[in-house]
Amino acid sequence: MDIDESVLRRIEKGQTRDPQISNIMKLCAYFDVSIDDFVHKDLE
């Protein structure tokens, strides 16, 4: 996955208010989930 580790940590901790859509799309592709599920469902 081509996302900087520090960016991932900030997203995970909720410290990034507006993560770039390209990063969200990469995460969705990596975990094979739709953007809708990623945003609206608890994926734990």
HTML snippet that shows the backbone in 3Dmol.js (N, CA, C, O; Angstrom):
<script src="https://3Dmol.org/build/3Dmol-min.js"></script>
<div id="view" style="width:600px;height:400px;position:relative"></div>
<script>
const pdb = `
ATOM      1  N   MET A   1       0.860  -1.160   0.000  1.00  0.00           N
ATOM      2  CA  MET A   1       0.000   0.000   0.000  1.00  0.00           C
ATOM      3  C   MET A   1       0.908   1.224   0.000  1.00  0.00           C
ATOM      4  O   MET A   1       1.907   1.266   0.718  1.00  0.00           O
ATOM      5  N   ASP A   2       0.561   2.199  -0.793  1.00  0.00           N
ATOM      6  CA  ASP A   2       1.409   3.379  -0.979  1.00  0.00           C
ATOM      7  C   ASP A   2       0.883   4.583  -0.183  1.00  0.00           C
ATOM      8  O   ASP A   2       0.563   5.628  -0.749  1.00  0.00           O
ATOM      9  N   ILE A   3       0.803   4.409   1.144  1.00  0.00           N
ATOM     10  CA  ILE A   3       0.390   5.504   2.026  1.00  0.00           C
ATOM     11  C   ILE A   3       1.441   5.605   3.122  1.00  0.00           C
ATOM     12  O   ILE A   3       1.844   4.596   3.702  1.00  0.00           O
ATOM     13  N   ASP A   4       1.878   6.813   3.400  1.00  0.00           N
ATOM     14  CA  ASP A   4       2.889   7.032   4.428  1.00  0.00           C
ATOM     15  C   ASP A   4       2.386   6.508   5.778  1.00  0.00           C
ATOM     16  O   ASP A   4       1.223   6.703   6.132  1.00  0.00           O
ATOM     17  N   GLU A   5       3.264   5.846   6.519  1.00  0.00           N
ATOM     18  CA  GLU A   5       2.885   5.252   7.805  1.00  0.00           C
ATOM     19  C   GLU A   5       2.369   6.290   8.800  1.00  0.00           C
ATOM     20  O   GLU A   5       1.443   6.008   9.561  1.00  0.00           O
ATOM     21  N   SER A   6       2.953   7.476   8.803  1.00  0.00           N
ATOM     22  CA  SER A   6       2.490   8.515   9.734  1.00  0.00           C
ATOM     23  C   SER A   6       1.070   8.969   9.392  1.00  0.00           C
ATOM     24  O   SER A   6       0.292   9.301  10.287  1.00  0.00           O
ATOM     25  N   VAL A   7       0.732   8.984   8.103  1.00  0.00           N
ATOM     26  CA  VAL A   7      -0.628   9.337   7.679  1.00  0.00           C
ATOM     27  C   VAL A   7      -1.605   8.267   8.160  1.00  0.00           C
ATOM     28  O   VAL A   7      -2.685   8.590   8.656  1.00  0.00           O
ATOM     29  N   LEU A   8      -1.231   6.999   8.018  1.00  0.00           N
ATOM     30  CA  LEU A   8      -2.088   5.911   8.495  1.00  0.00           C
ATOM     31  C   LEU A   8      -2.343   6.019   9.992  1.00  0.00           C
ATOM     32  O   LEU A   8      -3.470   5.832  10.449  1.00  0.00           O
ATOM     33  N   ARG A   9      -1.309   6.317  10.744  1.00  0.00           N
ATOM     34  CA  ARG A   9      -1.468   6.439  12.204  1.00  0.00           C
ATOM     35  C   ARG A   9      -2.415   7.575  12.570  1.00  0.00           C
ATOM     36  O   ARG A   9      -3.247   7.426  13.465  1.00  0.00           O
ATOM     37  N   ARG A  10      -2.292   8.717  11.877  1.00  0.00           N
ATOM     38  CA  ARG A  10      -3.180   9.855  12.162  1.00  0.00           C
ATOM     39  C   ARG A  10      -4.627   9.528  11.805  1.00  0.00           C
ATOM     40  O   ARG A  10      -5.544   9.899  12.537  1.00  0.00           O
ATOM     41  N   ILE A  11      -4.837   8.836  10.687  1.00  0.00           N
ATOM     42  CA  ILE A  11      -6.198   8.439  10.297  1.00  0.00           C
ATOM     43  C   ILE A  11      -6.767   7.473  11.336  1.00  0.00           C
ATOM     44  O   ILE A  11      -7.913   7.616  11.763  1.00  0.00           O
ATOM     45  N   GLU A  12      -5.965   6.494  11.737  1.00  0.00           N
ATOM     46  CA  GLU A  12      -6.410   5.480  12.695  1.00  0.00           C
ATOM     47  C   GLU A  12      -6.795   6.100  14.034  1.00  0.00           C
ATOM     48  O   GLU A  12      -7.768   5.674  14.657  1.00  0.00           O
ATOM     49  N   LYS A  13      -6.049   7.091  14.475  1.00  0.00           N
ATOM     50  CA  LYS A  13      -6.311   7.732  15.767  1.00  0.00           C
ATOM     51  C   LYS A  13      -7.367   8.825  15.678  1.00  0.00           C
ATOM     52  O   LYS A  13      -7.734   9.416  16.694  1.00  0.00           O
ATOM     53  N   GLY A  14      -7.858   9.100  14.472  1.00  0.00           N
ATOM     54  CA  GLY A  14      -8.868  10.137  14.304  1.00  0.00           C
ATOM     55  C   GLY A  14      -8.297  11.537  14.357  1.00  0.00           C
ATOM     56  O   GLY A  14      -9.040  12.491  14.590  1.00  0.00           O
ATOM     57  N   GLN A  15      -7.007  11.688  14.148  1.00  0.00           N
ATOM     58  CA  GLN A  15      -6.357  12.994  14.215  1.00  0.00           C
ATOM     59  C   GLN A  15      -6.397  13.731  12.883  1.00  0.00           C
ATOM     60  O   GLN A  15      -6.073  14.917  12.820  1.00  0.00           O
ATOM     61  N   THR A  16      -6.789  13.045  11.828  1.00  0.00           N
ATOM     62  CA  THR A  16      -6.861  13.657  10.505  1.00  0.00           C
ATOM     63  C   THR A  16      -8.320  13.976  10.223  1.00  0.00           C
ATOM     64  O   THR A  16      -9.124  13.073   9.995  1.00  0.00           O
ATOM     65  N   ARG A  17      -8.661  15.255  10.238  1.00  0.00           N
ATOM     66  CA  ARG A  17     -10.051  15.647  10.061  1.00  0.00           C
ATOM     67  C   ARG A  17     -10.538  15.384   8.645  1.00  0.00           C
ATOM     68  O   ARG A  17     -11.659  14.911   8.460  1.00  0.00           O
ATOM     69  N   ASP A  18      -9.728  15.676   7.656  1.00  0.00           N
ATOM     70  CA  ASP A  18     -10.104  15.510   6.251  1.00  0.00           C
ATOM     71  C   ASP A  18      -9.032  14.725   5.505  1.00  0.00           C
ATOM     72  O   ASP A  18      -8.224  15.312   4.785  1.00  0.00           O
ATOM     73  N   PRO A  19      -9.017  13.396   5.672  1.00  0.00           N
ATOM     74  CA  PRO A  19      -8.024  12.621   4.926  1.00  0.00           C
ATOM     75  C   PRO A  19      -8.303  12.713   3.429  1.00  0.00           C
ATOM     76  O   PRO A  19      -9.457  12.791   3.009  1.00  0.00           O
ATOM     77  N   GLN A  20      -7.263  12.705   2.644  1.00  0.00           N
ATOM     78  CA  GLN A  20      -7.422  12.800   1.191  1.00  0.00           C
ATOM     79  C   GLN A  20      -8.185  11.587   0.677  1.00  0.00           C
ATOM     80  O   GLN A  20      -7.943  10.461   1.112  1.00  0.00           O
ATOM     81  N   ILE A  21      -9.104  11.823  -0.249  1.00  0.00           N
ATOM     82  CA  ILE A  21      -9.915  10.733  -0.804  1.00  0.00           C
ATOM     83  C   ILE A  21      -9.040   9.666  -1.446  1.00  0.00           C
ATOM     84  O   ILE A  21      -9.403   8.490  -1.443  1.00  0.00           O
ATOM     85  N   SER A  22      -7.906  10.053  -1.989  1.00  0.00           N
ATOM     86  CA  SER A  22      -7.015   9.054  -2.600  1.00  0.00           C
ATOM     87  C   SER A  22      -6.507   8.066  -1.549  1.00  0.00           C
ATOM     88  O   SER A  22      -6.378   6.875  -1.832  1.00  0.00           O
ATOM     89  N   ASN A  23      -6.221   8.548  -0.346  1.00  0.00           N
ATOM     90  CA  ASN A  23      -5.788   7.649   0.729  1.00  0.00           C
ATOM     91  C   ASN A  23      -6.920   6.726   1.159  1.00  0.00           C
ATOM     92  O   ASN A  23      -6.695   5.540   1.399  1.00  0.00           O
ATOM     93  N   ILE A  24      -8.129   7.258   1.257  1.00  0.00           N
ATOM     94  CA  ILE A  24      -9.279   6.435   1.631  1.00  0.00           C
ATOM     95  C   ILE A  24      -9.528   5.365   0.567  1.00  0.00           C
ATOM     96  O   ILE A  24      -9.827   4.217   0.896  1.00  0.00           O
ATOM     97  N   MET A  25      -9.406   5.739  -0.696  1.00  0.00           N
ATOM     98  CA  MET A  25      -9.607   4.777  -1.785  1.00  0.00           C
ATOM     99  C   MET A  25      -8.551   3.669  -1.740  1.00  0.00           C
ATOM    100  O   MET A  25      -8.867   2.507  -1.994  1.00  0.00           O
ATOM    101  N   LYS A  26      -7.313   4.015  -1.421  1.00  0.00           N
ATOM    102  CA  LYS A  26      -6.249   3.014  -1.315  1.00  0.00           C
ATOM    103  C   LYS A  26      -6.522   2.056  -0.162  1.00  0.00           C
ATOM    104  O   LYS A  26      -6.315   0.849  -0.290  1.00  0.00           O
ATOM    105  N   LEU A  27      -6.990   2.595   0.970  1.00  0.00           N
ATOM    106  CA  LEU A  27      -7.319   1.743   2.113  1.00  0.00           C
ATOM    107  C   LEU A  27      -8.466   0.792   1.770  1.00  0.00           C
ATOM    108  O   LEU A  27      -8.419  -0.390   2.111  1.00  0.00           O
ATOM    109  N   CYS A  28      -9.477   1.300   1.105  1.00  0.00           N
ATOM    110  CA  CYS A  28     -10.620   0.468   0.709  1.00  0.00           C
ATOM    111  C   CYS A  28     -10.180  -0.644  -0.233  1.00  0.00           C
ATOM    112  O   CYS A  28     -10.604  -1.790  -0.086  1.00  0.00           O
ATOM    113  N   ALA A  29      -9.343  -0.315  -1.183  1.00  0.00           N
ATOM    114  CA  ALA A  29      -8.850  -1.321  -2.121  1.00  0.00           C
ATOM    115  C   ALA A  29      -8.006  -2.365  -1.393  1.00  0.00           C
ATOM    116  O   ALA A  29      -8.125  -3.560  -1.667  1.00  0.00           O
ATOM    117  N   TYR A  30      -7.162  -1.923  -0.475  1.00  0.00           N
ATOM    118  CA  TYR A  30      -6.295  -2.836   0.261  1.00  0.00           C
ATOM    119  C   TYR A  30      -7.113  -3.826   1.091  1.00  0.00           C
ATOM    120  O   TYR A  30      -6.813  -5.019   1.119  1.00  0.00           O
ATOM    121  N   PHE A  31      -8.152  -3.317   1.770  1.00  0.00           N
ATOM    122  CA  PHE A  31      -8.973  -4.170   2.632  1.00  0.00           C
ATOM    123  C   PHE A  31     -10.184  -4.759   1.909  1.00  0.00           C
ATOM    124  O   PHE A  31     -10.985  -5.471   2.513  1.00  0.00           O
ATOM    125  N   ASP A  32     -10.316  -4.461   0.620  1.00  0.00           N
ATOM    126  CA  ASP A  32     -11.398  -4.985  -0.212  1.00  0.00           C
ATOM    127  C   ASP A  32     -12.779  -4.685   0.381  1.00  0.00           C
ATOM    128  O   ASP A  32     -13.614  -5.578   0.528  1.00  0.00           O
ATOM    129  N   VAL A  33     -13.000  -3.409   0.718  1.00  0.00           N
ATOM    130  CA  VAL A  33     -14.307  -2.943   1.183  1.00  0.00           C
ATOM    131  C   VAL A  33     -14.721  -1.747   0.335  1.00  0.00           C
ATOM    132  O   VAL A  33     -13.880  -1.049  -0.232  1.00  0.00           O
ATOM    133  N   SER A  34     -16.017  -1.525   0.259  1.00  0.00           N
ATOM    134  CA  SER A  34     -16.500  -0.368  -0.491  1.00  0.00           C
ATOM    135  C   SER A  34     -16.275   0.898   0.334  1.00  0.00           C
ATOM    136  O   SER A  34     -16.143   0.833   1.556  1.00  0.00           O
ATOM    137  N   ILE A  35     -16.231   2.025  -0.326  1.00  0.00           N
ATOM    138  CA  ILE A  35     -16.078   3.297   0.386  1.00  0.00           C
ATOM    139  C   ILE A  35     -17.260   3.501   1.325  1.00  0.00           C
ATOM    140  O   ILE A  35     -17.085   3.987   2.442  1.00  0.00           O
ATOM    141  N   ASP A  36     -18.460   3.134   0.885  1.00  0.00           N
ATOM    142  CA  ASP A  36     -19.656   3.277   1.715  1.00  0.00           C
ATOM    143  C   ASP A  36     -19.518   2.480   3.009  1.00  0.00           C
ATOM    144  O   ASP A  36     -19.809   3.000   4.086  1.00  0.00           O
ATOM    145  N   ASP A  37     -19.079   1.227   2.916  1.00  0.00           N
ATOM    146  CA  ASP A  37     -18.880   0.416   4.114  1.00  0.00           C
ATOM    147  C   ASP A  37     -17.777   0.990   4.991  1.00  0.00           C
ATOM    148  O   ASP A  37     -17.901   1.010   6.216  1.00  0.00           O
ATOM    149  N   PHE A  38     -16.715   1.451   4.379  1.00  0.00           N
ATOM    150  CA  PHE A  38     -15.589   2.019   5.126  1.00  0.00           C
ATOM    151  C   PHE A  38     -16.028   3.226   5.952  1.00  0.00           C
ATOM    152  O   PHE A  38     -15.584   3.407   7.085  1.00  0.00           O
ATOM    153  N   VAL A  39     -16.902   4.047   5.377  1.00  0.00           N
ATOM    154  CA  VAL A  39     -17.326   5.284   6.034  1.00  0.00           C
ATOM    155  C   VAL A  39     -18.446   5.041   7.037  1.00  0.00           C
ATOM    156  O   VAL A  39     -18.464   5.658   8.101  1.00  0.00           O
ATOM    157  N   HIS A  40     -19.386   4.145   6.711  1.00  0.00           N
ATOM    158  CA  HIS A  40     -20.615   4.053   7.493  1.00  0.00           C
ATOM    159  C   HIS A  40     -20.738   2.843   8.407  1.00  0.00           C
ATOM    160  O   HIS A  40     -21.676   2.785   9.201  1.00  0.00           O
ATOM    161  N   LYS A  41     -19.840   1.884   8.330  1.00  0.00           N
ATOM    162  CA  LYS A  41     -19.967   0.686   9.159  1.00  0.00           C
ATOM    163  C   LYS A  41     -18.795   0.561  10.113  1.00  0.00           C
ATOM    164  O   LYS A  41     -17.693   1.039   9.844  1.00  0.00           O
ATOM    165  N   ASP A  42     -19.060  -0.092  11.229  1.00  0.00           N
ATOM    166  CA  ASP A  42     -18.006  -0.416  12.178  1.00  0.00           C
ATOM    167  C   ASP A  42     -17.305  -1.666  11.658  1.00  0.00           C
ATOM    168  O   ASP A  42     -17.886  -2.752  11.667  1.00  0.00           O
ATOM    169  N   LEU A  43     -16.074  -1.524  11.208  1.00  0.00           N
ATOM    170  CA  LEU A  43     -15.365  -2.630  10.559  1.00  0.00           C
ATOM    171  C   LEU A  43     -14.447  -3.401  11.502  1.00  0.00           C
ATOM    172  O   LEU A  43     -13.629  -4.201  11.049  1.00  0.00           O
ATOM    173  N   GLU A  44     -14.573  -3.172  12.801  1.00  0.00           N
ATOM    174  CA  GLU A  44     -13.749  -3.927  13.743  1.00  0.00           C
ATOM    175  C   GLU A  44     -14.149  -5.342  13.644  1.00  0.00           C
ATOM    176  O   GLU A  44     -13.597  -6.190  14.345  1.00  0.00           O
TER     177      GLU A  44
END
`;
const viewer = $3Dmol.createViewer("view");
viewer.addModel(pdb, "pdb");
viewer.setStyle({}, {cartoon: {color: "spectrum"}});
viewer.zoomTo();
viewer.render();
</script>
